[in-house]
Amino acid sequence: MAFSFVDCYDLSMIIPEKLKIGDEIRVIAPARSMAIIDDEAKAIANQRLSDLGFKVTFGKHVDEIDEFNSSSIESRLADLHEAFADSNVKGIFSAIGGFNSNQLLDYIDWDLIANNPKVFCGFSDITALNNAIFAKTGVVTYSGPHYWSFGQKLYFDYTLGYFKQACIASEVISVSASDKWSDDHWHKNQDNRELIDNNGIWTINQGVAEGTIIGANLCTLNLLQGTKYMPSLNNSILFIEDDAMATGTDVMEFDRNLQSLINLPDFSGVRGVVIGRFQKAAGMTNEFLIKIIKSKKELDNLPVIAGVDFGHTDPKITFPVGGTAALNTDSETKLLITGH
């Protein structure tokens, strides 16, 4: 069955201008400090971004560091606001992920962001900002590589290619699986990477759907539940992944985190589910994941695919939170990003 497209753009959705050669990229640290990133990764990231034609600048407070490997709310907020307020800055990258981006939400100047939409990219804990920005302003942001991610010396082509498609180009993105993936500590030894054959994107529940992309890191998204920063799930395609934070119980953590989303009143508005790749330490097998999905009757009539290249392994796609996606499990290309 072929894809057919409908106009599912929300009039309130604001897509920022794409990046181009010569643009200034501002690196900020809304979660952990950039000070924890080693010099080799910084040098590689700076060179790679320069090779793309970007001018890289840094927030004033990115290297401040406290006992939480982060910095004060005031420092992180100042860099965030300055990046959006500076007319020379066209794109904003998170330095790295962490645990505390949601501390900023009550203090953000949402009008500033709404009036100065820019490419904003990061993943993991940055999920809180991605989804809150969309909920409060309608501005589309991007779940994709951190500044730190650009510091990978080897095997970055897939990640870079999808970043370009999402943040530099404007055409429909056809998502295909990477040939190999990794879950290694690449920053500890850049020349000794451990690659794993990729079995590709696979289908748990069949179907066709189209809608607004919400989500990314599941446990971080759930921090927004019950707050004014949680985006609506109505007419959404839910993108979810979880990292291996509770080794030994990660399968159960994913199950209950997903159930928490399902319990939300507007979960009935979800049109499909896209699941990212799990880390090896999570212990999630295809059989476990099938059991989890099939145990939830609310998912019975939704298309569900898994093994997509996003999450806490590499490589990863970049996708627009607040953009649009189309799912068709009978198509050779199961996932298209159609609005970004």
Rosetta blueprint (number, residue, H / E / L):
1 M L
2 A L
3 F L
4 S L
5 F L
6 V L
7 D L
8 C L
9 Y L
10 D L
11 L L
12 S L
13 M L
14 I E
15 I L
16 P L
17 E L
18 K L
19 L L
20 K L
21 I L
22 G L
23 D L
24 E E
25 I E
26 R E
27 V E
28 I E
29 A L
30 P L
31 A L
32 R L
33 S L
34 M H
35 A H
36 I H
37 I L
38 D L
39 D H
40 E H
41 A H
42 K H
43 A H
44 I H
45 A H
46 N H
47 Q H
48 R H
49 L H
50 S H
51 D H
52 L L
53 G L
54 F L
55 K E
56 V E
57 T E
58 F E
59 G L
60 K L
61 H L
62 V L
63 D L
64 E L
65 I L
66 D L
67 E L
68 F L
69 N L
70 S L
71 S L
72 S L
73 I H
74 E H
75 S H
76 R H
77 L H
78 A H
79 D H
80 L H
81 H H
82 E H
83 A H
84 F H
85 A H
86 D L
87 S L
88 N L
89 V E
90 K E
91 G E
92 I E
93 F E
94 S E
95 A L
96 I L
97 G L
98 G L
99 F L
100 N L
101 S H
102 N H
103 Q H
104 L H
105 L H
106 D H
107 Y H
108 I L
109 D L
110 W H
111 D H
112 L H
113 I H
114 A H
115 N H
116 N L
117 P L
118 K L
119 V E
120 F E
121 C E
122 G E
123 F L
124 S H
125 D H
126 I H
127 T H
128 A H
129 L H
130 N H
131 N H
132 A H
133 I H
134 F H
135 A H
136 K H
137 T H
138 G L
139 V E
140 V L
141 T E
142 Y E
143 S E
144 G L
145 P L
146 H L
147 Y L
148 W H
149 S H
150 F H
151 G H
152 Q L
153 K L
154 L L
155 Y L
156 F L
157 D H
158 Y H
159 T H
160 L H
161 G H
162 Y H
163 F H
164 K H
165 Q H
166 A H
167 C H
168 I L
169 A L
170 S L
171 E L
172 V L
173 I E
174 S E
175 V E
176 S L
177 A L
178 S L
179 D L
180 K E
181 W E
182 S E
183 D L
184 D L
185 H L
186 W L
187 H L
188 K L
189 N L
190 Q L
191 D L
192 N L
193 R L
194 E L
195 L E
196 I E
197 D E
198 N L
199 N L
200 G L
201 I L
202 W E
203 T E
204 I E
205 N E
206 Q L
207 G L
208 V E
209 A E
210 E E
211 G E
212 T E
213 I E
214 I E
215 G E
216 A E
217 N E
218 L H
219 C H
220 T H
221 L H
222 N H
223 L H
224 L H
225 Q L
226 G L
227 T L
228 K L
229 Y L
230 M L
231 P L
232 S L
233 L L
234 N L
235 N L
236 S E
237 I E
238 L E
239 F E
240 I E
241 E E
242 D L
243 D L
244 A L
245 M L
246 A L
247 T L
248 G L
249 T L
250 D H
251 V H
252 M H
253 E H
254 F H
255 D H
256 R H
257 N H
258 L H
259 Q H
260 S H
261 L H
262 I H
263 N L
264 L L
265 P H
266 D H
267 F H
268 S H
269 G H
270 V E
271 R E
272 G E
273 V E
274 V E
275 I E
276 G E
277 R L
278 F L
279 Q L
280 K H
281 A H
282 A H
283 G L
284 M L
285 T L
286 N H
287 E H
288 F H
289 L H
290 I H
291 K H
292 I H
293 I H
294 K H
295 S L
296 K L
297 K H
298 E H
299 L H
300 D L
301 N L
302 L L
303 P L
304 V E
305 I E
306 A E
307 G E
308 V E
309 D L
310 F L
311 G L
312 H L
313 T L
314 D E
315 P L
316 K L
317 I L
318 T L
319 F E
320 P E
321 V E
322 G L
323 G L
324 T E
325 A E
326 A E
327 L E
328 N E
329 T L
330 D L
331 S L
332 E L
333 T L
334 K L
335 L E
336 L E
337 I E
338 T E
339 G E
340 H L
